[in-house]
Every structure is written in C-alpha cells, then in structure tokens.
Amino acid sequence: MKAAVAAGADAVYMGGSRFGARAFAQNPEEDKLLEAIDYVHLHGRKLYLTVNTLMKEQEMGDLFDYLLPYYRQGLDAAIVQDMGVFSFIKENFPDLAIHASTQMSTTGAYGAGILKDLGAERVVTAREISLREIKQIHDNVDVEIESFVHGALCYCYSGQCLFSSLIGGRSGNRGRCAQTCRLPYEVKKGGKVIGKKEDRYVLSLKDLSTLDIIPDMIEAGVYSMKIEGRMKSPRYTAGVVSIYRKYTDLYLSQGREGYHIKEEDRKALLDLFDRGGQTDGYYKKHNGRDMVVWKEKPSFREGNQALFDFLDENYVEKQVKEAVHGQAFLEEGQAACLLLEACGHEVTVTGDLVQKAQNQPMTEEKIKKQLDKTGNTPFYFENLEIHVTGNCFLPVQSLNDLRRRGLEEIEKAILSQYRREDRKEAVKQEGTTKADLKSGEDCKLTVSLERPDCLETAANSPRVSRIYIDAAEFEPERWKSYVELCHKNGKECMLTMPHIFRTRAEQFLDKYKKELKEASFDGFLIRSLEEVAYLKQKDMGGKLIFDFGMYGMNSRAQELYSDLGADELTWPVELNNRELGKLSVPGELLVYGRLPMMVTAQCIHQGVEQCDKIPGVLMMKDRMGKEFPVRNHCTFCYNTIYNSAPVSLHGFDEGIKSLAPSSLRLQFTTEDKEQTKAVIQYYLGEFYQGEKRELPFEEFTRGHFKRGVE
C-alpha cells in the first residue's frame, strides 16, 4: 500500500482479515487496516475495502461489526460481488460508496444500468469487453467505469469460474482460487491429441499490459485504471504504478501528439514480472492465440538489479511526506504559538510561557532548526517563518512539545473530515421464510438441454414439467416449433439465455426478435444481469428464472433478485445441503448435470486449430487423466469447459425432500438421446416412484452438496 502511494496511485484496494478475494494473501488485521485508511487520507489518496466474495447466510450476521470500524475511520468505498452484501451495505451504511466488482461479469450498459440504479457508484468492467463496449456504457449510464490496465488475466470470465472449486474445493468466488488455469492440459479431438506438443498451457494467459492504448481507454470513458497486484511485492507495485502514473499524466498533459512509450519502460514491466510475454488483452479484439502463454513459465530469469535498486530507493524505502507551512510566534511573557497549514487545513497550538533570556537570547535560526525536525511524522516544513519579539528563551523540550502537538493537531484536522459517526446496530431484515411460502405442492422436475436432438426425448418424458432449450444451440427459425412440441406434451418451454451477454448476443436476439415473439416462450433462464434489463426493455414478457450463476448465496441476495424481477431462483451449486437449508426462498436444485467450470472469451478450438465457426466439442485432459468437455458456442462466441463428470445427487432423496426445493433440474450438455432418456427415467424412478434402478452412468461427483466450499 505504501509503495503504491509513493509511486503515484490515487487509490488502493485492500483486503481485511475476512471476505476478500485474496484469502491466502497477508491481509492486515483491523488495527493495521485502520492505520492504512489514515495513511492514504493524510496523503490525499483513497482506500477501498475488498468485500468481494460470495457470502453464506451464516456469515451475513458478522458483516456489520466487521465493516463498522472501517466505516467510522473513513473508508472510501467497498468493492462487492455478492448482491446480498450490496443490499446490506446500502441499507446499513448508505453513505459508503459501493463499487461493483469485476466478479459481477458486467459486460454492457444493461447490467451497468441496473447496478447504477441499485446504488453502485462505480462498475469494474469484465476484463473481456472491448473499448467499444466500454464506450457504450459510458455513453448510456452515468456511472464511474473502472477497467484493468495491467496484471494477471483470468482465462475465465471473472465470477463464472468453478474450476478450482470443483476440483479441490477452493472457490474463486470465495477468494481461494488454486489457479488451475496455470496447469498443463492436453487437447483431444476424436480421441487424438491435437495442437503442438509443447503447447500444453492452453489456459494460461499472458499478463495484461496496456501502455499503448491508455489514450484509447481514457477516450472510451474509463474513469479509473486498475492494476492487478495479486500477492505481488512492494517493488512490483511501485514499478508498475510509477510507469502507469507517468504515461497517464503524459497523455493528460500532452494529448495523443505527445504520447510516446519508451522501450526501457516496456522492458521494466517485463523485468518486474514475466510469465511468457504481455498482451493488451481484449480491448481491441475478441480473443486470440497470441494472448495465451502456451509454454511453461521459465524457472529462472536474471533480475534487473539496477531497476530494483532504483524502485527500492525511490518508492519502497522512501517515506512520503506532506508539505506544511508554519509560523512560530515567540514573545516575552506570552505563550509560545505555532500556526500550521497543510492539505487545506489550519491549526494553532500554544505552548509554554516564553521566558526572558538571562544570557544569550534564542535566535530565529536556532528556533527554526529545532522546530524543523519533523522526524518520522508524515510531514515536512516547506517553509517555516519564525517571529521573535524581545529577548526570548524557551527550553528545547518546550519547542519539541510545541512542534509535536502542532503536527498531531494538523494530522487530526486532516483526518477528521473523513471520520463518520457511529452506527449502532444492523438493520434487521424482514425476509420471507419457508413457512410463509406454498407448501404441499409437488416438487416439479425440469430438464435443461443443449442438444436439439434430445428435445423430443425430454418432451415425451412423463412428469417433466418444464424444458429449457439453449439459445446458442437451438436454431431460432425453429423456436416456435420447439415451444409447440413442449406445449403439446403439457410442458413449459423456456429459452436459456447465454452465460455471457454482450454485443453479439444482443445483435443475435435483435435479429431474431420476430421469431422470439412468435415462439411465445413461457419464460427465460437468466444468466446475467444484462439479460434482465434487455428482456425488460424489449418487453418480452414471460417468467424469469435466475440460474445458479446469479449466486443467490444468502437470503438478502435472493430477496434482491426477487425485487429485480426473478420469478424463480436456482440454488447456488457451491452451498452444501446444510447451507441450502438456511436460505429463505425455495429454489430449483440441480440434481444431475455437468457443471460449467469455465465460461471463456478465449476459444480452445481456435487456439489449437483455427476458427471455422463450426460448433463442436473438444476434450481437455489434465495431469490426473481427467477429461473435460469443451464446447465452443459460436453463436455468441464463447467457450464452456464442463466438469469431467456430472453432478449426481441420487441416493439423497430424503435429504433433498427436507430442503423443500421448488423443483429439481436435470441438466444435459454433451449427452445424446439415449443417455438423456436413461437419466430422466432413472431420476423419475428414484425421486417420484420410489424405485431403485441401476445407474445409467459410471462416473459422477456429488459436487458440493455434502462438502461445500470454505
């Protein structure tokens, strides 16, 4: 933090002891974080607290007491991912600014508009969106835009990754990412390994570096430039911040004509950290092979000691001080007086009585020399005037005390503007309880499909009450016939919206608006906030069922989603059965299906072969021999990497019934017609007919239903 301030950062994000996305970092305890808040304020900067993890119901009760001391101290903003946390802060700390984390996957003006209306002061955009999309947000939504300019890039859209969570129980949504994307994988097609043999780091992206496009970013509407510094050193922090400070100021003062990058600065950024080159990311292109590292990071690189020494001397070890203007008044028989002015504040302190000199009077030079010793304080005297009247004498100890109290008072005056009054206790939420909701109604069975050839099988299955069909895979020209088939068999038909809703998705749905209207879907499975606003603006009607990726991890989040128009919710897949039991709103429970472990703007098919705009499924094999299906959804140009085995909650029927879900979902991704039929029949038998049958699949995982995540 100190290195960032010294190098010119306007603000610093820091995590406290809890609820931050860097659970394994050396996060400061409360006393140190309070000290950090004062430190940045003394130097005219800001500190933002990272409260950017998803929170379980039982944790929400600790949030008020956790935030209160930082709020009182003058915390400038909290960055959040969880909509329950968002709601809680707005209600309990209404004058604390909220920044919507990149973990919210904000990709356009629709989502940014909702967050703005809810009370977000700033939106941190998804790393994958283009400068054009950023400008659309800027032009349509009056909200501050923060975008990443340097540092590590996640392979997955932030907030959409379950890879680390499902493989090892370390959830990226809870700040515990194990960085599985930095491991080697083989890519297979038709059982054969494809791509170059040495190109095994298919998910490891180069670090972002945007020096060349700073003018473009500013002109697109980026208000705050964010440097990612996950568990990096003070030296790295100082080096990167100082270079971006330099070039941002260069553009602001000299415009495009005077904007030129020195090669030594490019080299310095690589010398500070290099895992295989740098990329300017997604701002000017959708994806690309040149953004991926492909090869293992070198085990040793010779360091640039001259650069390191420079950074240590000028930023890491150098104490930042603020200028003080002072006037000292010493007059015989009067109390010594010191008037100080700093950072727009003035204070006056008086000291001991000035005595008449018995021998040699104190000179202005001697008094100034003594008062000028600001030592380890955050100040230095830019100028100090001494006014002496008469033959004055004051002990050195009295002068030291006068200076000490003066600097303490000016520090107090600067910090007092940030202090807030105490808030006594958290507002109690009157939420819906399970007892208030419908009871006795049969738990419905729903089916989610990605393959059109499986629809007839699902439609002909008894007891299934609803079918979700994927907008990326079911051709729009036949939407109406799909809906009619479902209705003919007494089933609702819902359109599954894309995991990521960007310009391409909007253009696609606009193109097929007529088909969408005529199809008369019963509703939509919603996967992003963007889609809520889009469908409302287009007056599409129908139910809105929020998918598990909308993360209603606690009752507050669930209530907020209901306020936003959710008719039904899907329960999060990272909660265990005991945690699900604490939620207030019944939801749909996934009892079978391959979970999407990553949703990516990158395309593995394009990276190892070439883009031919033909959807397909590749397999990605890890070091343990597990194979993960990878589907390229060309309609919306994103990839989904699925888990190697489906979640299956067979055998837990009694426990599931006790949770009283509104419905059970069978989610089919890569399964063919025969597999789909067998799985539907199995779950119909177990959950609705009390029959025990032979499992129709060999491999499965229990997901987080029993274990949960930390």
Order of alpha helices (4+ residues) and beta strands (2+ residues): alpha-beta-alpha-beta-alpha-beta-alpha-beta-alpha-beta-alpha-beta-alpha-beta-beta-beta-beta-alpha-beta-alpha-alpha-beta-beta-alpha-beta-beta-beta-beta-alpha-beta-beta-alpha-beta-alpha-beta-alpha-beta-alpha-alpha-beta-alpha-beta-alpha-beta-alpha-beta-beta-alpha-beta-beta-beta-beta-alpha-beta-alpha
